[in-house]
Amino acid sequence: MEMDYPNFEGKCLSLRLIDSEVSHDLFSPTFELQAGRLFLIGTIPEEATDSGWDANKIGAVLWEQVRNYVVFDSLEAYKEAVAKSEAWAAENE
């Protein structure tokens, strides 16, 4: 049986994992089998963490741990959403 994986090339994903309340964001992720398990692997955007400690590094998420995700059509669209979220949080402190 052939698997039909989504194509996220050029897109940014904000993922929520099982047992986690924080998002895990990846740019242009692809699916990759490692040790018999399916991972989603991509670049961590600069805006993904407050400190930026992992910006532009390769990140991987175990696909079976993903409970939901949001697809942004581009890195720019993701950055706009982050800015909007941060502005809302600042106004509502």
C-alpha positions as CSV (number, residue, x, y, z in Angstrom):
1,M,0.0,0.0,0.0
2,E,1.5,3.3,-1.1
3,M,1.2,6.2,1.4
4,D,-0.1,9.6,0.1
5,Y,1.9,12.2,2.1
6,P,1.0,15.9,1.8
7,N,3.5,18.1,0.1
8,F,4.5,21.0,2.4
9,E,7.3,22.4,0.2
10,G,7.6,26.1,0.7
11,K,5.0,26.1,3.5
12,C,5.3,26.6,7.2
13,L,3.5,24.3,9.6
14,S,2.6,25.0,13.2
15,L,2.1,21.7,14.9
16,R,0.6,20.6,18.2
17,L,1.9,17.4,19.6
18,I,0.1,14.9,21.9
19,D,0.8,15.9,25.6
20,S,2.2,19.3,24.6
21,E,0.6,22.7,24.8
22,V,3.3,24.6,22.8
23,S,3.5,24.7,19.1
24,H,6.4,23.1,17.1
25,D,6.9,25.0,13.9
26,L,8.7,23.8,10.8
27,F,9.3,25.4,7.4
28,S,9.2,23.4,4.2
29,P,9.0,20.0,6.0
30,T,9.3,16.7,4.3
31,F,8.5,13.2,5.5
32,E,11.3,10.8,6.2
33,L,11.5,7.3,7.6
34,Q,14.1,6.9,10.3
35,A,14.6,3.6,12.1
36,G,11.2,2.4,10.9
37,R,9.3,5.5,12.2
38,L,7.9,8.4,10.2
39,F,9.2,11.9,10.9
40,L,8.3,15.3,9.6
41,I,11.6,17.2,9.1
42,G,12.1,20.8,8.3
43,T,13.8,24.1,9.2
44,I,12.8,25.8,12.5
45,P,11.8,29.4,11.7
46,E,13.5,32.3,13.5
47,E,10.2,33.3,15.1
48,A,9.5,29.9,16.5
49,T,11.0,30.6,19.9
50,D,11.4,33.8,21.9
51,S,15.2,33.3,22.3
52,G,15.8,32.0,18.8
53,W,18.2,29.4,20.2
54,D,17.1,26.9,17.5
55,A,16.5,29.3,14.6
56,N,17.3,27.9,11.2
57,K,18.3,24.5,12.6
58,I,16.8,21.3,11.3
59,G,14.0,20.0,13.5
60,A,12.1,16.7,13.4
61,V,8.7,15.7,14.8
62,L,7.5,12.2,15.1
63,W,4.4,12.2,12.8
64,E,2.4,9.8,15.1
65,Q,2.7,12.4,17.9
66,V,1.0,15.2,15.9
67,R,-2.5,15.9,17.1
68,N,-3.2,18.8,14.8
69,Y,-1.5,21.4,12.6
70,V,-2.0,24.7,10.8
71,V,-0.5,25.3,7.3
72,F,0.8,28.7,6.3
73,D,1.2,29.2,2.6
74,S,4.7,30.8,3.0
75,L,7.3,31.7,5.6
76,E,6.1,35.3,5.2
77,A,2.5,34.3,6.0
78,Y,3.8,32.5,9.1
79,K,5.7,35.6,10.2
80,E,2.7,37.8,9.8
81,A,0.6,35.4,12.0
82,V,3.3,35.3,14.7
83,A,3.4,39.1,14.7
84,K,-0.4,39.3,15.0
85,S,-0.3,36.8,17.9
86,E,2.4,38.7,19.7
87,A,0.5,42.0,19.3
88,W,-2.7,40.4,20.7
89,A,-0.8,38.9,23.6
90,A,0.8,42.3,24.4
91,E,-2.6,44.0,24.3
92,N,-4.1,41.4,26.6
93,E,-1.5,41.2,29.4
